[in-house]
Amino acid sequence: MKKRVLAALLVTMMTVGTVAGCGSSSKSDDSDKKTTSDAKSDDKKDSGKKVTVVTSGTGEPYSLLSDDGKWTGIDADMWDEIEKRTGWEVEVKQASFDAMWGELDTNRVDVVANCLAVKPERTDKYNATIPYYGDSQCIIVNDDSDYKTADDLKGKTVGCTNGQAAQTIIEDMAAEKGFTVKLYEDSAVGMNDLKLGRIDAYANTTTNVNAFTHNNSDAKFRFFDEQLLANNVAYFLPKTDDGEKLTKELNDVIQEMLDDGTVAKITEKWMYADMTKLIQK
């Protein structure tokens, strides 16, 4: 991106952890940038526009902001390409998961970008762009365990990433099935605890599990047959006149990136599969 400003927001944490989708901690450089047709870009140039994006930035493959301000992950690549195609000046801020929404509510940022699932409790309050990829929530256990279904987890401990779409489902299941939920700030930390036997199962996204096992060959996980939820992933903006206008502009460029295969390439780079095929219609 032409300009990136990392603004660490000192906000009192109101939850156990932060993030709504963070995965493998493996690093990747920015060299694999997507190219786009100059003709398409020229049609959308608006170099006078500044767009401020907030992210929790805690882990790849979704969104990672390092101490030196470098942004990597799916959303980093998405916004790099959006910036190229629109001519916008994109600024990125970092905040905890809860604080991201506060930044949007108080008009200090324009967009929340954290590979977030589209859920009614979010779309009731905020505008969502069209989805840029799809995912599913799952429960995993170590391959050598005896657990087959959620019923087998009674009295056990199940990890989940705080703020992820699976959290509400797994917390409801815990009350019904009699297991304890342990929330993690980082999915990779939680899955590492599962690998080491410190917890009994983990609720996560299928893509996040795939990314972790790709980078941790000693992790041998098994998926429960039951999926918790299939969901779309989008960006969120305020329900204001400016928010409505920016949502429409983002929809146009995201659709263009979907149509020409750019988003597919980004998800293949970070998740080892074309996740645009999982978008729920």
C-alpha positions as CSV (number, residue, x, y, z in Angstrom):
1,M,0.0,0.0,0.0
2,K,1.1,3.6,-0.6
3,K,0.7,4.5,3.1
4,R,0.1,2.4,6.1
5,V,-0.2,3.8,9.6
6,L,-0.4,1.5,12.6
7,A,-2.2,3.1,15.4
8,A,-2.2,0.9,18.5
9,L,-5.4,1.7,20.4
10,L,-5.1,1.5,24.2
11,V,-8.6,0.1,25.0
12,T,-9.6,-1.7,28.2
13,M,-10.3,-5.3,27.3
14,M,-13.9,-6.3,28.0
15,T,-13.4,-9.9,26.8
16,V,-11.1,-12.7,27.7
17,G,-9.3,-12.4,24.3
18,T,-9.4,-10.8,21.0
19,V,-9.9,-11.8,17.4
20,A,-12.5,-13.1,15.1
21,G,-10.4,-15.2,12.9
22,C,-6.7,-15.6,13.3
23,G,-4.7,-18.6,12.2
24,S,-1.2,-19.9,11.6
25,S,1.6,-17.8,12.9
26,S,3.8,-18.4,9.9
27,K,5.1,-15.2,8.3
28,S,4.8,-14.3,4.7
29,D,6.3,-11.4,2.8
30,D,4.4,-8.9,0.6
31,S,6.2,-9.8,-2.6
32,D,3.4,-11.9,-4.0
33,K,1.2,-8.9,-5.0
34,K,-1.7,-9.2,-7.4
35,T,-1.6,-7.3,-10.7
36,T,-4.7,-5.7,-12.3
37,S,-5.5,-4.2,-15.6
38,D,-4.6,-0.5,-15.9
39,A,-7.8,0.1,-17.8
40,K,-9.9,-1.3,-15.0
41,S,-8.0,0.7,-12.4
42,D,-8.3,4.0,-14.3
43,D,-12.1,3.7,-14.4
44,K,-12.2,3.8,-10.6
45,K,-9.4,6.2,-9.6
46,D,-10.3,8.5,-6.7
47,S,-7.0,9.6,-5.4
48,G,-8.5,12.2,-3.1
49,K,-10.3,9.7,-1.0
50,K,-9.0,8.3,2.3
51,V,-10.4,5.1,3.8
52,T,-9.5,4.1,7.4
53,V,-9.7,0.4,8.1
54,V,-9.5,-1.2,11.6
55,T,-8.4,-4.8,12.3
56,S,-7.4,-6.8,15.3
57,G,-4.3,-7.9,13.3
58,T,-3.4,-10.8,15.6
59,G,-2.6,-13.6,13.2
60,E,-2.3,-15.0,9.7
61,P,-3.8,-16.3,7.5
62,Y,-6.5,-13.6,8.2
63,S,-4.9,-10.4,9.4
64,L,-1.5,-9.8,11.1
65,L,0.0,-6.4,12.0
66,S,3.6,-6.8,13.1
67,D,5.4,-4.4,15.5
68,D,7.0,-2.6,12.5
69,G,3.6,-1.9,11.0
70,K,3.8,-4.5,8.3
71,W,0.3,-5.9,7.4
72,T,0.0,-9.4,6.1
73,G,-2.7,-12.0,5.6
74,I,-5.9,-12.3,3.5
75,D,-7.2,-8.8,4.4
76,A,-3.9,-7.2,3.8
77,D,-3.7,-8.6,0.3
78,M,-7.4,-7.7,-0.3
79,W,-7.0,-4.1,0.8
80,D,-3.7,-3.7,-1.1
81,E,-5.6,-4.7,-4.3
82,I,-8.6,-2.5,-3.4
83,E,-6.2,0.4,-3.0
84,K,-4.6,-0.2,-6.3
85,R,-7.9,-0.4,-8.2
86,T,-9.6,2.6,-6.6
87,G,-6.7,5.0,-6.0
88,W,-7.8,5.4,-2.4
89,E,-5.4,6.2,0.4
90,V,-5.9,3.3,2.8
91,E,-4.9,3.7,6.5
92,V,-5.0,0.7,8.8
93,K,-5.5,0.8,12.6
94,Q,-5.2,-1.9,15.1
95,A,-7.7,-2.5,18.0
96,S,-8.9,-5.4,20.1
97,F,-12.0,-7.2,18.8
98,D,-14.5,-5.3,20.9
99,A,-12.7,-2.0,20.4
100,M,-12.9,-2.4,16.6
101,W,-16.7,-1.9,16.7
102,G,-16.4,1.0,19.0
103,E,-14.0,2.7,16.5
104,L,-16.7,2.2,13.8
105,D,-19.5,3.4,16.1
106,T,-17.7,6.6,16.9
107,N,-16.7,7.3,13.2
108,R,-13.0,7.0,13.9
109,V,-12.7,4.4,11.1
110,D,-14.7,3.6,8.0
111,V,-14.4,-0.2,7.8
112,V,-13.9,-3.2,10.1
113,A,-11.8,-5.7,8.3
114,N,-10.9,-8.9,10.1
115,C,-12.2,-11.8,7.9
116,L,-15.4,-11.6,9.8
117,A,-18.4,-13.9,9.4
118,V,-21.7,-12.4,8.3
119,K,-24.1,-12.9,11.3
120,P,-27.5,-11.4,12.1
121,E,-26.2,-9.6,15.2
122,R,-23.7,-7.8,13.0
123,T,-25.9,-7.0,9.9
124,D,-28.7,-5.8,12.2
125,K,-26.4,-2.9,13.3
126,Y,-23.9,-2.5,10.4
127,N,-23.8,-2.7,6.6
128,A,-22.0,-5.7,5.3
129,T,-20.3,-5.8,1.9
130,I,-20.9,-8.7,-0.5
131,P,-19.0,-11.8,0.7
132,Y,-15.5,-12.2,-0.6
133,Y,-15.1,-15.9,0.5
134,G,-17.0,-18.6,2.5
135,D,-16.0,-20.7,5.4
136,S,-17.4,-23.3,7.8
137,Q,-17.1,-23.7,11.5
138,C,-16.0,-27.1,12.9
139,I,-14.9,-29.1,15.9
140,I,-11.5,-30.9,15.8
141,V,-9.9,-33.3,18.2
142,N,-6.5,-35.1,18.1
143,D,-6.7,-38.0,15.7
144,D,-5.8,-40.6,18.4
145,S,-8.6,-39.5,20.7
146,D,-11.7,-41.5,21.4
147,Y,-14.1,-38.5,20.9
148,K,-16.5,-39.0,18.0
149,T,-19.2,-36.4,18.6
150,A,-20.0,-33.4,20.8
151,D,-21.8,-35.8,23.2
152,D,-18.4,-37.4,24.0
153,L,-17.1,-34.1,25.3
154,K,-19.1,-34.0,28.5
155,G,-16.8,-32.9,31.4
156,K,-14.0,-32.0,28.9
157,T,-12.5,-28.6,27.8
158,V,-13.2,-27.2,24.3
159,G,-11.2,-24.3,23.0
160,C,-12.5,-21.6,20.8
161,T,-11.2,-18.3,19.4
162,N,-12.9,-15.3,21.1
163,G,-15.2,-13.5,18.7
164,Q,-15.2,-16.2,16.1
165,A,-18.6,-17.2,14.6
166,A,-18.2,-20.6,16.4
167,Q,-18.1,-19.0,19.8
168,T,-21.9,-18.5,20.3
169,I,-22.6,-22.0,19.0
170,I,-20.0,-23.7,21.1
171,E,-21.0,-21.8,24.3
172,D,-24.6,-22.9,23.8
173,M,-23.5,-26.4,23.1
174,A,-21.4,-26.4,26.3
175,A,-24.5,-25.7,28.4
176,E,-26.3,-28.5,26.7
177,K,-23.5,-31.1,26.5
178,G,-21.8,-30.3,29.8
179,F,-18.3,-29.3,28.7
180,T,-16.2,-26.2,29.5
181,V,-15.2,-23.6,27.0
182,K,-11.8,-22.0,27.0
183,L,-11.4,-18.8,24.9
184,Y,-8.2,-18.0,23.1
185,E,-6.8,-14.8,21.8
186,D,-5.1,-16.6,18.9
187,S,-6.3,-19.7,17.1
188,A,-2.8,-21.0,16.6
189,V,-2.2,-20.9,20.4
190,G,-5.4,-22.8,21.0
191,M,-4.7,-25.5,18.4
192,N,-1.2,-25.9,19.8
193,D,-2.7,-26.5,23.2
194,L,-5.0,-29.2,21.6
195,K,-2.0,-30.8,19.9
196,L,-0.2,-30.9,23.3
197,G,-3.2,-32.4,25.0
198,R,-3.9,-29.4,27.2
199,I,-7.5,-29.2,26.0
200,D,-9.7,-31.9,24.5
201,A,-11.2,-30.3,21.4
202,Y,-11.2,-27.0,19.5
203,A,-14.0,-25.1,17.6
204,N,-12.6,-23.2,14.7
205,T,-12.9,-22.6,11.0
206,T,-12.1,-25.3,8.5
207,T,-9.7,-23.1,6.7
208,N,-7.9,-22.1,9.8
209,V,-7.4,-25.7,10.8
210,N,-6.1,-26.5,7.3
211,A,-3.6,-23.6,7.5
212,F,-2.4,-24.6,10.9
213,T,-1.8,-28.2,9.9
214,H,-0.1,-27.1,6.7
215,N,2.5,-25.3,8.8
216,N,2.6,-27.8,11.7
217,S,3.2,-31.2,10.2
218,D,3.2,-32.9,13.6
219,A,-0.4,-31.7,14.2
220,K,-2.7,-34.7,13.6
221,F,-6.3,-33.5,13.9
222,R,-9.6,-35.2,13.1
223,F,-12.8,-33.3,12.2
224,F,-16.1,-34.2,13.8
225,D,-18.6,-35.1,11.0
226,E,-21.0,-32.4,12.3
227,Q,-20.4,-28.9,11.0
228,L,-21.3,-26.1,13.3
229,L,-22.1,-23.4,10.7
230,A,-21.4,-22.4,7.1
231,N,-20.8,-18.7,6.8
232,N,-19.9,-15.9,4.4
233,V,-17.1,-13.5,5.2
234,A,-17.4,-9.7,4.5
235,Y,-16.4,-6.2,5.6
236,F,-18.6,-4.1,7.9
237,L,-19.4,-0.4,7.7
238,P,-21.7,1.9,9.6
239,K,-25.4,2.4,8.6
240,T,-24.9,6.0,7.6
241,D,-25.1,7.9,4.3
242,D,-21.3,7.7,4.0
243,G,-21.3,4.1,5.1
244,E,-23.9,3.2,2.5
245,K,-22.0,4.9,-0.3
246,L,-18.7,3.3,0.6
247,T,-20.4,-0.1,0.9
248,K,-21.6,0.2,-2.7
249,E,-18.2,1.3,-3.9
250,L,-16.6,-1.6,-2.1
251,N,-19.1,-4.1,-3.5
252,D,-18.2,-3.0,-7.0
253,V,-14.5,-3.5,-6.6
254,I,-14.9,-6.8,-4.6
255,Q,-17.2,-8.1,-7.3
256,E,-14.6,-7.2,-9.9
257,M,-12.0,-9.1,-7.9
258,L,-14.2,-12.1,-7.6
259,D,-15.0,-12.1,-11.3
260,D,-11.4,-11.9,-12.5
261,G,-10.2,-14.6,-10.0
262,T,-8.1,-12.2,-7.8
263,V,-9.9,-13.2,-4.6
264,A,-9.6,-16.9,-5.4
265,K,-5.8,-16.5,-5.8
266,I,-5.6,-14.6,-2.4
267,T,-7.4,-17.4,-0.6
268,E,-5.4,-20.1,-2.4
269,K,-2.2,-18.3,-1.2
270,W,-3.2,-18.2,2.4
271,M,-5.7,-21.1,2.8
272,Y,-4.4,-23.5,0.1
273,A,-7.9,-23.6,-1.5
274,D,-10.2,-21.4,-3.5
275,M,-12.6,-20.4,-0.7
276,T,-14.7,-18.2,-3.0
277,K,-16.4,-21.5,-4.0
278,L,-17.8,-21.8,-0.5
279,I,-19.7,-18.5,-0.7
280,Q,-23.3,-19.1,0.4
281,K,-25.9,-17.8,-2.0
